[in-house]
Amino acid sequence: MPSLDSVCVLVPTYNEAETIGQVVADFREEGFENVLVIDGGSEDGTADIAEDHGARVVMQSGSGKGQAIREAVEYHIDAPYVLMLDGDATYRASDAETMLEPLDEGYEHVIGDRFADMRDGAMTKFNQIGNGIVNSAFASIHGQTFEDILSGYRAFTRESFSRMTLTADGFGVETEMSVECIKRNIETAVVPITYLPRPSGSDTNLRPIRDGGIIFLELYRRAKTNNPLFYFGSVGGISTLTGVLIGVYVAVEWVTVRVSHEVLAVVAAGAIMVGVQLLMFGVLSDLILTLHRDTLRKIDDEVESRETRRVTAESEVKAGAANGGENAAESSDEAVERTRRR
């Protein structure tokens, strides 16, 4: 596990007065001195409570969890490692070691899997179903599963975070981070954690319907650059299917009752044409993306190969210099011996 002084515990908050004190105290008891609470303008004294328990408190300049995380990492954190979690006391400080260990093994991003040990009452059935759908959609779209892409308990290197392109201001940031891990080839580990129910008296800032919609839109929007065949193909498939169904209806009406639906026929033809074009565009985009990835992979391999050759050459030069010095000394001794003999 990285040394504790190399880790910053990041806690974005908004109106978490009931729980933030316990969260900060738990992590300080675990030995984490660098606890940063970035607050989104809480009106219940969250910032004061966090500061009283030993946290460094910063007021974010904007609003939303995503904006808070970006601002904190970019401007207020110098530590090479970041351990991020929500301030609602649903994550345990005792799981910090489990979260941080993979960073010592070469991983750059770690996701805590809440479903590995979810306590009773920690998540409603509705939210569990929603999370399951989101995770399944993520796996289908991006071809990889992270078990729990919406988990707020994460550990990552500051360097890997700087390679991500994050734009979401709200709860869609976890989805963005998961997609970026795949897109940027960031080595990601998933570890089991315990997920606790919120303490009584504290209210969640999550709105399942609204935030769920944002998350699904974010998943679909991010597919544009990571899986264009799905992005364009899904719309194209729906458009084509709609056109075919309308066309079948028009044909049946004409054959059975001799009623023509000229307008519907035009709509059907247009929908089919648009759908087929989108499907073709999706295939071409997917081909371009595949070629682009192959090119980048070749470039990375060439850079790595050149770096290996450079290191090898430097080692040979140093070895040659050392051998050259020994050879020079031997030549000098031989010259002295020849002179003595003469």
Contacts in CASP RR format, 6 or more apart in sequence:
PFRMAT RR
TARGET T0000
AUTHOR 0000-0000-0000
METHOD contacts of the structure
MODEL  1
MPSLDSVCVLVPTYNEAETIGQVVADFREEGFENVLVIDGGSEDGTADIA
EDHGARVVMQSGSGKGQAIREAVEYHIDAPYVLMLDGDATYRASDAETML
EPLDEGYEHVIGDRFADMRDGAMTKFNQIGNGIVNSAFASIHGQTFEDIL
SGYRAFTRESFSRMTLTADGFGVETEMSVECIKRNIETAVVPITYLPRPS
GSDTNLRPIRDGGIIFLELYRRAKTNNPLFYFGSVGGISTLTGVLIGVYV
AVEWVTVRVSHEVLAVVAAGAIMVGVQLLMFGVLSDLILTLHRDTLRKID
DEVESRETRRVTAESEVKAGAANGGENAAESSDEAVERTRRR
1 97 0 8 1.000
1 100 0 8 1.000
1 101 0 8 1.000
1 103 0 8 1.000
1 104 0 8 1.000
2 80 0 8 1.000
2 81 0 8 1.000
2 100 0 8 1.000
2 103 0 8 1.000
2 104 0 8 1.000
4 31 0 8 1.000
4 32 0 8 1.000
4 33 0 8 1.000
5 33 0 8 1.000
5 34 0 8 1.000
5 79 0 8 1.000
6 79 0 8 1.000
6 80 0 8 1.000
6 81 0 8 1.000
7 32 0 8 1.000
7 34 0 8 1.000
7 79 0 8 1.000
7 81 0 8 1.000
7 82 0 8 1.000
7 83 0 8 1.000
7 100 0 8 1.000
8 34 0 8 1.000
8 35 0 8 1.000
8 36 0 8 1.000
8 77 0 8 1.000
8 78 0 8 1.000
8 79 0 8 1.000
8 81 0 8 1.000
8 82 0 8 1.000
8 83 0 8 1.000
9 27 0 8 1.000
9 32 0 8 1.000
9 34 0 8 1.000
9 35 0 8 1.000
9 36 0 8 1.000
9 83 0 8 1.000
9 84 0 8 1.000
9 85 0 8 1.000
9 96 0 8 1.000
10 36 0 8 1.000
10 38 0 8 1.000
10 69 0 8 1.000
10 72 0 8 1.000
10 73 0 8 1.000
10 77 0 8 1.000
10 82 0 8 1.000
10 83 0 8 1.000
10 84 0 8 1.000
10 85 0 8 1.000
11 20 0 8 1.000
11 23 0 8 1.000
11 24 0 8 1.000
11 35 0 8 1.000
11 36 0 8 1.000
11 37 0 8 1.000
11 38 0 8 1.000
11 50 0 8 1.000
11 55 0 8 1.000
11 84 0 8 1.000
11 85 0 8 1.000
11 86 0 8 1.000
11 87 0 8 1.000
12 37 0 8 1.000
12 38 0 8 1.000
12 39 0 8 1.000
12 40 0 8 1.000
12 60 0 8 1.000
12 64 0 8 1.000
12 65 0 8 1.000
12 66 0 8 1.000
12 68 0 8 1.000
12 69 0 8 1.000
12 72 0 8 1.000
12 84 0 8 1.000
12 86 0 8 1.000
12 87 0 8 1.000
13 20 0 8 1.000
13 37 0 8 1.000
13 38 0 8 1.000
13 39 0 8 1.000
13 40 0 8 1.000
13 42 0 8 1.000
13 46 0 8 1.000
13 47 0 8 1.000
13 50 0 8 1.000
13 87 0 8 1.000
14 39 0 8 1.000
14 40 0 8 1.000
14 41 0 8 1.000
14 42 0 8 1.000
14 46 0 8 1.000
14 64 0 8 1.000
14 65 0 8 1.000
14 205 0 8 1.000
15 42 0 8 1.000
15 43 0 8 1.000
15 44 0 8 1.000
15 46 0 8 1.000
15 203 0 8 1.000
15 205 0 8 1.000
16 23 0 8 1.000
16 42 0 8 1.000
16 44 0 8 1.000
16 46 0 8 1.000
16 87 0 8 1.000
16 88 0 8 1.000
16 202 0 8 1.000
17 42 0 8 1.000
17 44 0 8 1.000
17 45 0 8 1.000
17 46 0 8 1.000
17 49 0 8 1.000
18 199 0 8 1.000
18 201 0 8 1.000
18 202 0 8 1.000
19 87 0 8 1.000
19 88 0 8 1.000
19 89 0 8 1.000
19 198 0 8 1.000
19 199 0 8 1.000
19 202 0 8 1.000
20 37 0 8 1.000
20 46 0 8 1.000
20 49 0 8 1.000
20 50 0 8 1.000
20 53 0 8 1.000
20 55 0 8 1.000
20 87 0 8 1.000
21 49 0 8 1.000
21 50 0 8 1.000
21 52 0 8 1.000
21 53 0 8 1.000
22 89 0 8 1.000
22 199 0 8 1.000
23 85 0 8 1.000
23 87 0 8 1.000
23 88 0 8 1.000
23 89 0 8 1.000
23 93 0 8 1.000
24 35 0 8 1.000
24 37 0 8 1.000
24 50 0 8 1.000
24 53 0 8 1.000
24 54 0 8 1.000
24 55 0 8 1.000
25 53 0 8 1.000
26 92 0 8 1.000
26 93 0 8 1.000
27 35 0 8 1.000
27 93 0 8 1.000
27 96 0 8 1.000
28 35 0 8 1.000
28 53 0 8 1.000
28 54 0 8 1.000
29 93 0 8 1.000
30 93 0 8 1.000
30 94 0 8 1.000
30 96 0 8 1.000
32 83 0 8 1.000
32 93 0 8 1.000
32 96 0 8 1.000
34 56 0 8 1.000
34 79 0 8 1.000
35 54 0 8 1.000
35 55 0 8 1.000
35 56 0 8 1.000
36 55 0 8 1.000
36 56 0 8 1.000
36 57 0 8 1.000
36 58 0 8 1.000
36 72 0 8 1.000
36 76 0 8 1.000
36 77 0 8 1.000
37 46 0 8 1.000
37 47 0 8 1.000
37 50 0 8 1.000
37 51 0 8 1.000
37 55 0 8 1.000
37 56 0 8 1.000
37 57 0 8 1.000
37 58 0 8 1.000
38 57 0 8 1.000
38 58 0 8 1.000
38 59 0 8 1.000
38 60 0 8 1.000
38 68 0 8 1.000
38 69 0 8 1.000
38 71 0 8 1.000
38 72 0 8 1.000
38 76 0 8 1.000
39 46 0 8 1.000
39 47 0 8 1.000
39 50 0 8 1.000
39 57 0 8 1.000
39 58 0 8 1.000
39 59 0 8 1.000
39 60 0 8 1.000
40 59 0 8 1.000
40 60 0 8 1.000
40 62 0 8 1.000
40 63 0 8 1.000
40 64 0 8 1.000
40 68 0 8 1.000
41 47 0 8 1.000
41 59 0 8 1.000
41 60 0 8 1.000
47 57 0 8 1.000
47 59 0 8 1.000
50 57 0 8 1.000
51 57 0 8 1.000
58 72 0 8 1.000
58 76 0 8 1.000
60 67 0 8 1.000
60 68 0 8 1.000
60 71 0 8 1.000
60 72 0 8 1.000
61 71 0 8 1.000
62 68 0 8 1.000
62 71 0 8 1.000
63 169 0 8 1.000
64 169 0 8 1.000
64 170 0 8 1.000
65 169 0 8 1.000
65 170 0 8 1.000
65 171 0 8 1.000
65 173 0 8 1.000
66 166 0 8 1.000
66 168 0 8 1.000
66 169 0 8 1.000
66 170 0 8 1.000
66 172 0 8 1.000
66 173 0 8 1.000
67 169 0 8 1.000
67 170 0 8 1.000
69 84 0 8 1.000
69 166 0 8 1.000
69 173 0 8 1.000
70 166 0 8 1.000
73 82 0 8 1.000
73 158 0 8 1.000
73 161 0 8 1.000
77 158 0 8 1.000
79 158 0 8 1.000
80 157 0 8 1.000
80 158 0 8 1.000
80 159 0 8 1.000
81 100 0 8 1.000
81 103 0 8 1.000
81 155 0 8 1.000
81 156 0 8 1.000
81 157 0 8 1.000
81 158 0 8 1.000
82 155 0 8 1.000
82 156 0 8 1.000
82 157 0 8 1.000
82 158 0 8 1.000
82 161 0 8 1.000
83 96 0 8 1.000
83 99 0 8 1.000
83 100 0 8 1.000
83 154 0 8 1.000
83 155 0 8 1.000
84 152 0 8 1.000
84 153 0 8 1.000
84 154 0 8 1.000
84 155 0 8 1.000
84 156 0 8 1.000
85 91 0 8 1.000
85 152 0 8 1.000
85 153 0 8 1.000
85 154 0 8 1.000
86 152 0 8 1.000
86 153 0 8 1.000
88 198 0 8 1.000
88 202 0 8 1.000
88 204 0 8 1.000
89 196 0 8 1.000
89 198 0 8 1.000
89 199 0 8 1.000
89 202 0 8 1.000
90 122 0 8 1.000
90 195 0 8 1.000
90 196 0 8 1.000
90 197 0 8 1.000
90 198 0 8 1.000
91 152 0 8 1.000
91 153 0 8 1.000
91 193 0 8 1.000
91 194 0 8 1.000
91 195 0 8 1.000
91 196 0 8 1.000
92 193 0 8 1.000
92 194 0 8 1.000
92 196 0 8 1.000
95 112 0 8 1.000
95 153 0 8 1.000
95 193 0 8 1.000
95 194 0 8 1.000
98 191 0 8 1.000
98 192 0 8 1.000
98 193 0 8 1.000
99 110 0 8 1.000
99 112 0 8 1.000
99 153 0 8 1.000
99 154 0 8 1.000
99 155 0 8 1.000
99 191 0 8 1.000
99 193 0 8 1.000
100 110 0 8 1.000
100 155 0 8 1.000
101 191 0 8 1.000
102 110 0 8 1.000
102 155 0 8 1.000
102 189 0 8 1.000
102 191 0 8 1.000
103 110 0 8 1.000
103 155 0 8 1.000
103 156 0 8 1.000
103 157 0 8 1.000
105 189 0 8 1.000
106 187 0 8 1.000
107 187 0 8 1.000
107 188 0 8 1.000
107 189 0 8 1.000
108 156 0 8 1.000
108 157 0 8 1.000
108 159 0 8 1.000
108 160 0 8 1.000
108 186 0 8 1.000
108 187 0 8 1.000
108 188 0 8 1.000
109 154 0 8 1.000
109 155 0 8 1.000
109 156 0 8 1.000
109 157 0 8 1.000
109 160 0 8 1.000
109 177 0 8 1.000
109 181 0 8 1.000
109 186 0 8 1.000
109 187 0 8 1.000
109 188 0 8 1.000
109 189 0 8 1.000
110 154 0 8 1.000
110 155 0 8 1.000
110 156 0 8 1.000
110 188 0 8 1.000
110 189 0 8 1.000
110 190 0 8 1.000
110 191 0 8 1.000
111 146 0 8 1.000
111 147 0 8 1.000
111 148 0 8 1.000
111 149 0 8 1.000
111 151 0 8 1.000
111 153 0 8 1.000
111 154 0 8 1.000
111 178 0 8 1.000
111 188 0 8 1.000
111 189 0 8 1.000
111 190 0 8 1.000
111 191 0 8 1.000
112 148 0 8 1.000
112 151 0 8 1.000
112 152 0 8 1.000
112 153 0 8 1.000
112 154 0 8 1.000
112 190 0 8 1.000
112 191 0 8 1.000
112 192 0 8 1.000
112 193 0 8 1.000
113 147 0 8 1.000
113 148 0 8 1.000
113 151 0 8 1.000
113 190 0 8 1.000
113 191 0 8 1.000
113 192 0 8 1.000
113 193 0 8 1.000
114 122 0 8 1.000
114 123 0 8 1.000
114 148 0 8 1.000
114 151 0 8 1.000
114 153 0 8 1.000
114 193 0 8 1.000
114 195 0 8 1.000
115 131 0 8 1.000
115 147 0 8 1.000
115 148 0 8 1.000
115 195 0 8 1.000
116 147 0 8 1.000
116 192 0 8 1.000
116 193 0 8 1.000
116 194 0 8 1.000
117 192 0 8 1.000
117 193 0 8 1.000
117 194 0 8 1.000
117 195 0 8 1.000
118 194 0 8 1.000
118 195 0 8 1.000
119 194 0 8 1.000
119 195 0 8 1.000
119 196 0 8 1.000
119 197 0 8 1.000
120 197 0 8 1.000
121 197 0 8 1.000
122 195 0 8 1.000
122 196 0 8 1.000
122 197 0 8 1.000
122 198 0 8 1.000
123 131 0 8 1.000
123 195 0 8 1.000
126 208 0 8 1.000
127 208 0 8 1.000
130 208 0 8 1.000
130 212 0 8 1.000
131 148 0 8 1.000
131 150 0 8 1.000
134 149 0 8 1.000
134 150 0 8 1.000
134 175 0 8 1.000
134 212 0 8 1.000
134 215 0 8 1.000
134 216 0 8 1.000
134 219 0 8 1.000
135 145 0 8 1.000
135 146 0 8 1.000
135 147 0 8 1.000
135 148 0 8 1.000
135 149 0 8 1.000
135 150 0 8 1.000
137 216 0 8 1.000
137 219 0 8 1.000
138 145 0 8 1.000
138 146 0 8 1.000
138 149 0 8 1.000
138 175 0 8 1.000
138 178 0 8 1.000
138 179 0 8 1.000
138 219 0 8 1.000
139 145 0 8 1.000
140 230 0 8 1.000
141 219 0 8 1.000
141 220 0 8 1.000
141 223 0 8 1.000
141 226 0 8 1.000
141 227 0 8 1.000
141 230 0 8 1.000
142 179 0 8 1.000
142 182 0 8 1.000
142 223 0 8 1.000
142 226 0 8 1.000
142 227 0 8 1.000
143 182 0 8 1.000
143 227 0 8 1.000
144 182 0 8 1.000
146 178 0 8 1.000
146 181 0 8 1.000
146 188 0 8 1.000
146 190 0 8 1.000
147 190 0 8 1.000
148 190 0 8 1.000
149 174 0 8 1.000
149 175 0 8 1.000
149 178 0 8 1.000
150 171 0 8 1.000
150 174 0 8 1.000
150 175 0 8 1.000
150 215 0 8 1.000
151 174 0 8 1.000
151 193 0 8 1.000
152 174 0 8 1.000
153 193 0 8 1.000
154 174 0 8 1.000
154 177 0 8 1.000
160 184 0 8 1.000
160 186 0 8 1.000
163 180 0 8 1.000
163 184 0 8 1.000
163 186 0 8 1.000
164 176 0 8 1.000
164 177 0 8 1.000
164 180 0 8 1.000
164 181 0 8 1.000
164 184 0 8 1.000
164 186 0 8 1.000
165 180 0 8 1.000
166 173 0 8 1.000
166 176 0 8 1.000
166 177 0 8 1.000
166 180 0 8 1.000
167 176 0 8 1.000
168 175 0 8 1.000
168 176 0 8 1.000
168 214 0 8 1.000
168 218 0 8 1.000
170 211 0 8 1.000
170 214 0 8 1.000
171 206 0 8 1.000
171 211 0 8 1.000
171 212 0 8 1.000
171 214 0 8 1.000
171 215 0 8 1.000
172 211 0 8 1.000
172 214 0 8 1.000
172 215 0 8 1.000
172 218 0 8 1.000
175 215 0 8 1.000
175 218 0 8 1.000
175 219 0 8 1.000
175 222 0 8 1.000
176 218 0 8 1.000
176 222 0 8 1.000
179 219 0 8 1.000
179 222 0 8 1.000
179 226 0 8 1.000
180 186 0 8 1.000
181 188 0 8 1.000
182 188 0 8 1.000
182 226 0 8 1.000
183 222 0 8 1.000
183 225 0 8 1.000
183 226 0 8 1.000
198 204 0 8 1.000
220 231 0 8 1.000
223 230 0 8 1.000
223 231 0 8 1.000
224 231 0 8 1.000
225 289 0 8 1.000
227 286 0 8 1.000
228 282 0 8 1.000
228 285 0 8 1.000
228 286 0 8 1.000
228 289 0 8 1.000
229 282 0 8 1.000
229 283 0 8 1.000
229 285 0 8 1.000
229 286 0 8 1.000
231 282 0 8 1.000
231 285 0 8 1.000
232 278 0 8 1.000
232 279 0 8 1.000
232 281 0 8 1.000
232 282 0 8 1.000
232 285 0 8 1.000
233 278 0 8 1.000
233 279 0 8 1.000
233 282 0 8 1.000
235 275 0 8 1.000
235 278 0 8 1.000
236 274 0 8 1.000
236 275 0 8 1.000
236 276 0 8 1.000
236 278 0 8 1.000
236 279 0 8 1.000
237 275 0 8 1.000
237 278 0 8 1.000
237 279 0 8 1.000
239 271 0 8 1.000
239 272 0 8 1.000
239 274 0 8 1.000
239 275 0 8 1.000
239 278 0 8 1.000
240 271 0 8 1.000
240 272 0 8 1.000
240 275 0 8 1.000
240 276 0 8 1.000
240 279 0 8 1.000
242 271 0 8 1.000
243 267 0 8 1.000
243 268 0 8 1.000
243 269 0 8 1.000
243 270 0 8 1.000
243 271 0 8 1.000
243 272 0 8 1.000
244 268 0 8 1.000
244 272 0 8 1.000
246 264 0 8 1.000
246 267 0 8 1.000
246 268 0 8 1.000
246 271 0 8 1.000
247 264 0 8 1.000
247 265 0 8 1.000
247 268 0 8 1.000
249 261 0 8 1.000
249 264 0 8 1.000
250 260 0 8 1.000
250 261 0 8 1.000
250 264 0 8 1.000
250 265 0 8 1.000
250 268 0 8 1.000
253 259 0 8 1.000
253 260 0 8 1.000
253 261 0 8 1.000
254 260 0 8 1.000
254 261 0 8 1.000
END
